[in-house]
């Protein structure tokens, strides 16, 4: 019996590796001879670097510029010429205490410094996971760290963050790192928002980062100006301001697509590729008999490309049944059954209340692991 366990984190309770460990312990209690392969997963947000490291990538840690300028230590994953970087590790909202959040000044320079560090290590393919951004700078901080200069009409360098972008006059690329143009950059993102407009980066996401109504409109004007200047700078390049995903991470999607030549992929899909989930399910000598995946909350949004659906897609291609394990499943059995899962187990069905479900998730996951194993005896 060969079982692959490939879940995402249970947010606020357990990381993906812990979910794997508890499910595996429950399975082994019933099937001690089973071959269990664990593969912590992520959907291109928090946990993406850890998933790569669990799959054999090396951890590299650097001191970089945090979202408000103070130094932070951030890690990326590296194997051969491929690097995996999480924007949130260097430029994330959670790096700033809530009273100190500054939606106008926050920027992404630290993420650009991680990209430069990966290039220094020989990376020629970079997967950039862009969830959890603190800023709305259109990716200009990343570009500054790679040598671009953003100047106003007087030739002065703009202050960090999206708050000054409305004064942008021109972009100087004379010192831009040429290694970028020989690097395959993959934007791991499931966000479809455009750069500007009512469903753009500023108006949808900036309020979550502490922006007031007036600040939202200032950031919106800045992103509009950035798109205008980039169109003039790169007349032969498609207008990525209207590309799906341009609004991801405060406009980092736009900066990456337009200026770094990035291509966008669904987060769970690219993470599965990075960790070679298909190879793990296929196995060297024996294909898996069962795949187990899951996340904290499975709902309609999960059907749009979150980790469980990404794992299900890989397993289905190989003809392996997939069981869903989650903290709670919303929408009834028809949701997970119609999606293609062979069974669903939810912690909420065992725990007496939500608080206990979160606190003792590991205990319940071990019980669920044993329940799944008993169906295989």
C-alpha positions as CSV (number, residue, x, y, z in Angstrom):
1,X,0.0,0.0,0.0
2,X,1.5,3.3,-1.1
3,X,-0.1,6.6,0.0
4,X,0.9,10.2,-0.9
5,X,-0.1,13.0,1.5
6,X,0.0,16.4,-0.1
7,X,-2.0,19.0,1.8
8,X,-1.8,22.8,2.2
9,X,-1.6,24.4,5.6
10,X,-4.6,24.6,8.0
11,X,-4.4,28.4,8.4
12,X,-4.2,29.5,12.0
13,X,-3.7,26.0,13.2
14,X,-1.1,23.8,11.5
15,X,1.4,24.3,8.7
16,X,1.4,21.8,5.8
17,X,4.3,19.7,7.1
18,X,2.4,19.3,10.5
19,X,-0.8,18.3,8.7
20,X,1.3,15.6,6.8
21,X,2.8,14.3,10.0
22,X,-0.5,14.0,11.9
23,X,-2.3,12.2,9.0
24,X,0.7,9.9,8.5
25,X,0.7,9.0,12.2
26,X,-3.0,8.1,12.0
27,X,-2.5,5.9,9.0
28,X,0.5,4.1,10.4
29,X,-1.5,3.2,13.6
30,X,-3.7,1.1,11.3
31,X,-1.4,0.2,8.4
32,X,2.1,0.1,9.9
33,X,3.6,-1.4,6.7
34,X,2.2,1.2,4.4
35,X,4.6,3.3,2.3
36,X,3.7,6.9,3.1
37,X,5.2,9.8,1.1
38,X,4.6,13.3,2.4
39,X,4.7,16.4,0.2
40,X,3.7,19.6,1.9
41,X,1.9,21.8,-0.7
42,X,1.0,25.5,-1.1
43,X,-1.1,27.5,-3.5
44,X,1.5,30.1,-4.3
45,X,1.1,32.0,-1.1
46,X,2.5,31.4,2.4
47,X,4.2,28.1,2.6
48,X,5.5,28.0,-1.0
49,X,9.2,28.2,0.0
50,X,8.7,25.6,2.8
51,X,7.1,23.3,0.3
52,X,10.1,23.6,-2.0
53,X,12.5,23.0,0.9
54,X,10.6,19.9,2.0
55,X,11.0,18.6,-1.6
56,X,14.8,19.0,-1.4
57,X,15.5,22.6,-2.2
58,X,18.2,24.3,-0.1
59,X,17.2,27.3,2.1
60,X,19.0,30.5,1.5
61,X,18.5,33.4,4.0
62,X,19.5,37.1,3.4
63,X,19.0,40.4,5.2
64,X,16.9,42.5,3.0
65,X,14.9,45.7,3.1
66,X,11.5,45.3,4.8
67,X,8.3,46.8,3.5
68,X,8.9,50.1,5.5
69,X,12.7,50.2,5.1
70,X,13.8,48.4,8.3
71,X,16.0,45.3,7.6
72,X,14.4,41.9,7.8
73,X,15.7,38.4,7.3
74,X,14.0,36.5,4.5
75,X,14.6,33.1,3.0
76,X,14.2,31.7,-0.5
77,X,14.6,28.1,-1.8
78,X,17.2,27.1,-4.3
79,X,18.0,23.9,-6.2
80,X,20.3,23.9,-9.2
81,X,19.3,26.9,-11.3
82,X,15.8,27.2,-9.9
83,X,14.7,29.5,-7.1
84,X,11.4,29.9,-5.3
85,X,10.7,33.3,-3.6
86,X,7.8,34.4,-1.5
87,X,7.1,38.1,-1.6
88,X,5.5,38.0,1.8
89,X,8.8,36.9,3.4
90,X,10.5,40.2,2.5
91,X,7.6,42.6,1.7
92,X,4.6,41.1,3.5
93,X,1.8,42.8,5.4
94,X,2.4,40.6,8.5
95,X,5.9,42.0,8.9
96,X,4.4,45.3,10.0
97,X,2.5,45.8,13.3
98,X,-1.0,47.0,12.6
99,X,-0.5,50.5,14.2
100,X,2.6,51.0,12.0
101,X,1.1,50.1,8.6
102,X,1.6,52.8,6.0
103,X,-0.1,52.0,2.7
104,X,1.6,54.8,0.8
105,X,5.2,54.2,1.9
106,X,5.3,50.4,1.9
107,X,7.2,48.9,-1.0
108,X,8.7,45.7,-2.4
109,X,12.4,46.5,-2.6
110,X,13.2,43.5,-0.3
111,X,11.6,41.1,-2.8
112,X,13.8,42.5,-5.5
113,X,16.8,42.0,-3.3
114,X,15.9,38.4,-2.9
115,X,15.6,38.1,-6.7
116,X,19.1,39.6,-7.1
117,X,20.4,37.2,-4.4
118,X,18.9,34.3,-6.3
119,X,20.5,35.5,-9.5
120,X,23.8,35.7,-7.7
121,X,23.4,32.1,-6.7
122,X,23.0,31.1,-10.4
123,X,19.2,31.0,-10.6
124,X,17.9,31.1,-14.2
125,X,14.3,30.2,-13.3
126,X,12.5,32.0,-10.5
127,X,9.1,31.2,-9.2
128,X,7.7,34.3,-7.5
129,X,4.8,33.7,-5.1
130,X,3.1,37.0,-4.5
131,X,0.5,36.6,-1.8
132,X,0.4,38.7,1.3
133,X,1.8,42.0,0.1
134,X,2.0,45.1,2.3
135,X,2.3,47.6,-0.6
136,X,0.6,49.0,-3.6
137,X,3.7,50.0,-5.5
138,X,3.1,48.3,-8.8
139,X,6.3,46.3,-8.3
140,X,8.5,49.4,-8.5
141,X,10.4,48.4,-5.3
142,X,11.4,45.1,-7.0
143,X,12.5,47.0,-10.1
144,X,14.5,49.5,-8.1
145,X,16.4,46.8,-6.3
146,X,17.3,45.4,-9.8
147,X,18.6,48.8,-11.0
148,X,15.7,50.7,-12.4
149,X,15.2,54.4,-11.4
150,X,11.8,56.0,-11.1
151,X,12.1,59.8,-11.6
152,X,9.9,62.8,-11.4
153,X,9.8,65.7,-13.8
154,X,12.8,67.3,-12.0
155,X,14.9,64.2,-12.3
156,X,14.5,63.3,-8.6
157,X,14.2,59.7,-7.5
158,X,10.7,58.9,-6.2
159,X,10.3,58.1,-2.6
160,X,9.5,54.4,-1.8
161,X,6.0,53.1,-2.1
162,X,3.0,53.7,-4.2
163,X,2.2,57.1,-2.7
164,X,4.6,59.0,-4.9
165,X,3.9,57.2,-8.2
166,X,1.4,59.8,-9.4
167,X,4.4,62.2,-9.8
168,X,6.3,59.7,-12.0
169,X,7.7,61.2,-15.2
170,X,10.1,58.6,-16.6
171,X,11.9,55.3,-15.8
172,X,15.7,55.0,-16.3
173,X,16.7,51.4,-17.1
174,X,20.4,52.2,-17.8
175,X,21.5,50.3,-14.7
176,X,18.9,47.5,-14.9
177,X,20.3,44.0,-14.2
178,X,20.7,42.4,-17.6
179,X,20.5,38.9,-16.1
180,X,16.8,39.3,-15.8
181,X,16.4,39.1,-19.6
182,X,18.0,35.6,-19.5
183,X,15.8,34.4,-16.6
184,X,12.5,32.6,-16.8
185,X,10.3,34.3,-14.1
186,X,7.0,32.6,-13.2
187,X,4.4,34.6,-11.3
188,X,2.6,32.2,-9.0
189,X,-0.8,33.8,-8.6
190,X,-4.5,33.0,-8.7
191,X,-5.6,36.7,-8.6
192,X,-7.3,37.8,-11.8
193,X,-7.6,41.5,-10.9
194,X,-6.4,44.1,-13.4
195,X,-4.0,46.8,-12.4
196,X,-6.4,49.7,-12.1
197,X,-10.1,50.5,-12.0
198,X,-12.9,49.4,-9.6
199,X,-11.5,45.8,-9.5
200,X,-7.9,46.8,-9.6
201,X,-5.1,46.6,-7.1
202,X,-5.7,49.9,-5.2
203,X,-9.5,49.9,-4.9
204,X,-9.9,46.2,-4.0
205,X,-6.8,45.5,-1.9
206,X,-5.3,48.7,-0.5
207,X,-8.0,49.1,2.2
208,X,-6.9,45.8,3.6
209,X,-3.4,47.2,3.9
210,X,-4.6,50.2,5.9
211,X,-5.3,52.8,3.1
212,X,-8.0,55.4,3.7
213,X,-10.4,56.3,0.9
214,X,-8.3,59.3,-0.1
215,X,-5.1,57.2,0.0
216,X,-6.8,54.5,-2.2
217,X,-7.5,57.1,-4.9
218,X,-3.9,58.5,-4.6
219,X,-2.6,54.9,-5.1
220,X,-5.0,54.4,-8.0
221,X,-3.7,57.5,-9.7
222,X,-0.2,56.3,-9.1
223,X,-0.8,53.0,-10.7
224,X,-2.5,54.7,-13.7
225,X,0.5,56.9,-14.1
226,X,2.9,54.0,-13.9
227,X,1.0,52.1,-16.6
228,X,1.0,55.2,-18.8
229,X,4.8,55.7,-18.4
230,X,5.5,52.0,-19.1
231,X,3.4,52.1,-22.2
232,X,5.6,54.9,-23.5
233,X,8.8,53.2,-22.4
234,X,7.9,49.8,-24.0
235,X,5.7,50.5,-27.0
236,X,6.1,47.1,-28.5
237,X,5.1,45.2,-25.3
238,X,1.4,44.3,-24.7
239,X,-0.4,46.6,-22.3
240,X,-0.2,44.4,-19.2
241,X,-2.2,46.8,-17.1
242,X,-5.2,45.0,-18.6
243,X,-3.7,41.5,-18.2
244,X,-5.5,39.3,-15.7
245,X,-3.3,39.1,-12.6
246,X,-1.7,42.6,-13.1
247,X,-3.3,43.7,-9.9
248,X,-1.9,40.9,-7.8
249,X,0.1,42.0,-4.7
250,X,-0.5,45.7,-5.1
251,X,0.4,45.7,-8.8
252,X,3.5,43.5,-8.6
253,X,1.8,41.4,-11.2
254,X,2.0,44.3,-13.6
255,X,5.6,45.1,-12.8
256,X,6.6,41.4,-13.3
257,X,4.6,40.9,-16.5
258,X,5.6,44.1,-18.1
259,X,9.1,44.7,-16.9
260,X,10.5,41.3,-16.0
261,X,8.9,39.4,-18.8
262,X,7.2,37.1,-16.3
263,X,4.5,34.6,-17.2
264,X,1.6,33.8,-14.9
265,X,0.7,30.4,-13.7
266,X,-1.9,29.1,-11.2
267,X,-0.2,28.9,-7.8
268,X,-1.0,25.3,-6.9
269,X,-0.2,24.1,-10.4
270,X,3.3,25.6,-10.3
271,X,4.0,24.4,-6.8
272,X,3.0,20.9,-7.8
273,X,5.4,21.2,-10.7
274,X,8.3,22.5,-8.5
275,X,8.0,19.7,-6.1
276,X,7.4,17.1,-8.8
277,X,4.2,15.9,-7.3
278,X,3.4,13.9,-10.4
279,X,6.6,12.0,-10.1
280,X,5.9,11.3,-6.4
281,X,2.5,10.0,-7.2
282,X,3.8,7.9,-10.1
283,X,6.6,6.5,-8.0
284,X,9.8,4.7,-9.2
285,X,8.4,1.2,-8.9
286,X,4.8,1.5,-7.7
287,X,2.1,4.1,-8.4
288,X,0.4,5.5,-5.4
289,X,-2.8,3.7,-4.4
290,X,-4.3,6.8,-2.8
291,X,-3.6,10.6,-2.6
292,X,-4.7,12.6,0.4
293,X,-4.9,16.4,0.1
294,X,-6.7,19.2,1.9
295,X,-6.7,22.7,3.5
296,X,-8.2,24.5,6.4
297,X,-11.5,25.5,4.8
298,X,-12.8,23.9,1.6
299,X,-15.5,26.0,-0.1
300,X,-16.5,27.4,-3.5
301,X,-13.3,29.5,-3.7
302,X,-11.3,26.3,-3.4
303,X,-12.7,25.1,-6.7
304,X,-11.0,28.0,-8.4
305,X,-7.5,26.5,-8.2
306,X,-6.5,26.2,-4.6
307,X,-4.3,23.4,-3.4
308,X,-6.8,20.5,-3.2
309,X,-7.9,21.0,-6.8
310,X,-4.3,21.3,-8.0
311,X,-3.4,18.0,-6.3
312,X,-6.6,16.4,-7.5
313,X,-5.7,17.3,-11.1
314,X,-2.3,15.6,-10.8
315,X,-3.7,12.5,-9.2
316,X,-6.6,12.2,-11.7
317,X,-4.2,12.4,-14.6
318,X,-2.5,9.3,-13.2
319,X,-5.7,7.5,-12.3
320,X,-5.3,7.7,-8.6
321,X,-8.2,8.4,-6.2
322,X,-8.0,11.4,-4.0
323,X,-9.4,11.9,-0.5
324,X,-10.0,15.4,0.8
325,X,-9.3,16.3,4.4
326,X,-10.1,19.8,5.7
327,X,-10.9,21.7,8.8
328,X,-14.4,22.4,7.5
329,X,-16.2,21.7,4.3
330,X,-18.8,24.2,3.2
331,X,-21.5,23.6,0.6
332,X,-22.4,19.9,1.3
333,X,-21.2,16.6,-0.1
334,X,-22.2,17.5,-3.6
335,X,-19.5,20.2,-3.8
336,X,-16.5,17.9,-3.1
337,X,-18.1,14.9,-4.8
338,X,-18.8,16.8,-8.0
339,X,-15.3,18.2,-7.9
340,X,-14.0,14.6,-8.1
341,X,-12.9,13.6,-4.6
342,X,-13.6,10.1,-3.6
343,X,-14.3,11.0,0.0
344,X,-14.1,14.0,2.4
345,X,-13.2,14.1,6.1
346,X,-13.6,17.3,8.1
347,X,-12.2,18.1,11.5
348,X,-15.3,20.1,12.2
349,X,-17.4,16.9,12.1
350,X,-15.4,15.5,15.0
351,X,-14.7,18.5,17.2
352,X,-17.3,19.9,19.5
353,X,-16.7,23.5,18.5
354,X,-14.6,25.7,16.3
355,X,-12.1,26.7,19.0
356,X,-11.4,23.0,19.8
357,X,-11.2,22.2,16.1
358,X,-8.4,24.8,15.7
359,X,-6.6,24.0,19.0
360,X,-6.6,20.3,18.7
361,X,-6.5,19.9,14.9
362,X,-3.6,17.5,15.1
363,X,-5.4,15.1,17.3
364,X,-8.4,15.0,15.0
365,X,-6.2,14.7,11.9
366,X,-4.7,11.5,13.4
367,X,-8.1,10.1,13.9
368,X,-9.0,11.0,10.3
369,X,-5.8,9.3,9.1
370,X,-6.8,6.2,10.9
371,X,-10.3,6.3,9.5
372,X,-9.0,6.6,6.0
373,X,-6.6,3.7,6.6
374,X,-9.4,1.5,7.8
375,X,-11.2,1.9,4.5
376,X,-8.1,0.5,2.8
377,X,-7.7,-2.7,4.9
